[in-house]
């Protein structure tokens, strides 16, 4: 198992353990819940955690995506320079890849993604972080909810690591541009799926923001409301579902042989399902007439 695979698996395990401390809250001290629960779910029945100096505004989510833009843009620029230019990584990149991806060995014997697939995946992530930056800065309407510094730092590290994870198992030798015909039908399907999920996530986030806005787009309150229409008729958290699909598409373009990106997607899947379940639970506890037919994240199933 590669070093970054261990990192993503450890992060996934931490998410699961964090959820278990909430589910069996009586066995764990409140400061653990204070670290793990953020946003509206801090007000779940039996918790109602108070804000303190170790909490930061949930609106700081935008810092995650701004960090992602900076790091992913750098990774993408270096990759384009190499793939479209020399075709061979600079020595310092080779050394870096050796430490994060495959220490002490080349990868010529592994079935890894083509340079074109790697570039496409980085471009997809670039689109994702730029779009989310725009949404969090100019569209989203945040409540006064908080999150712990731990969640804040994990978010920063997550969006700092995606581009590096995509690049981590690149071949150490030739990485020159290959023809577009090298893309499989599955990769084309993943690209189409990415476009759909990105648009849907944008429209869902815009719909949620409008719940706190008047007809002129001015924020008039910071309360939580029940969203209706579109995918909200099926699940409480369609934006989480779209996040899962977006990173599924990116991982598919890279190729499921790319172990690091596979475990990255498992982390996203686990995190979004658990957080979606907690948000769904909060909706049901908070609103007595909440639509009973809605699921948490996956329509008809979960």
JORADA-V653259 format. One record per pair of residues at least 24 apart in sequence whose C-alpha atoms are under 6 Angstrom apart, sorted by sequence separation. I is the first residue (numbers start at 1). J is the second residue. D is the distance in Angstrom with one decimal. If there is no record, write none. Layout:
# JORADA-V653259
i->I j->J d->D
i->I j->J d->D
This chain:
# JORADA-V653259
i->244 j->269 d->5.6
i->240 j->272 d->5.5
i->201 j->239 d->5.1
i->237 j->276 d->5.9
i->201 j->242 d->5.7
i->236 j->280 d->5.8
i->197 j->242 d->5.1
i->197 j->246 d->6.0
i->194 j->246 d->5.2
i->194 j->249 d->5.6
i->241 j->297 d->5.7
i->190 j->249 d->4.6
i->235 j->294 d->4.9
i->69 j->129 d->5.7
i->115 j->175 d->5.7
i->234 j->294 d->4.9
i->235 j->295 d->4.6
i->236 j->296 d->5.1
i->237 j->297 d->5.3
i->68 j->129 d->5.9
i->235 j->296 d->5.2
i->235 j->297 d->5.4
i->65 j->129 d->5.1
i->107 j->171 d->5.5
i->235 j->299 d->5.8
i->234 j->299 d->5.3
i->187 j->253 d->4.8
i->101 j->168 d->4.8
i->65 j->133 d->5.2
i->101 j->169 d->5.4
i->141 j->209 d->4.9
i->140 j->209 d->5.0
i->62 j->133 d->5.9
i->97 j->168 d->5.7
i->62 j->136 d->5.3
i->143 j->222 d->4.6
i->59 j->142 d->6.0
i->88 j->173 d->6.0
i->88 j->174 d->5.4
i->58 j->145 d->5.7
i->87 j->174 d->5.7
i->88 j->175 d->5.9
i->58 j->146 d->4.8
i->87 j->175 d->5.0
i->57 j->146 d->4.5
i->58 j->147 d->5.6
i->71 j->160 d->5.8
i->87 j->176 d->4.1
i->56 j->146 d->5.4
i->55 j->146 d->5.8
i->56 j->147 d->5.5
i->64 j->155 d->5.7
i->68 j->159 d->4.7
i->72 j->163 d->5.2
i->55 j->147 d->5.3
i->64 j->156 d->4.9
i->68 j->160 d->5.5
i->83 j->175 d->5.6
i->55 j->148 d->4.4
i->83 j->176 d->4.4
i->84 j->177 d->5.9
i->54 j->148 d->5.9
i->55 j->149 d->5.8
i->83 j->177 d->5.3
i->54 j->149 d->5.8
i->3 j->100 d->6.0
i->2 j->101 d->5.8
i->39 j->145 d->4.7
i->39 j->146 d->5.4
i->38 j->146 d->6.0
i->38 j->147 d->4.4
i->35 j->148 d->5.3
i->121 j->250 d->5.4
i->117 j->253 d->5.9
i->118 j->254 d->5.7
i->117 j->254 d->5.5
i->113 j->254 d->5.4
i->113 j->255 d->5.7
i->41 j->279 d->6.0
i->44 j->282 d->5.7
i->5 j->260 d->4.8
i->8 j->263 d->5.9
i->12 j->267 d->4.9
i->8 j->264 d->5.7
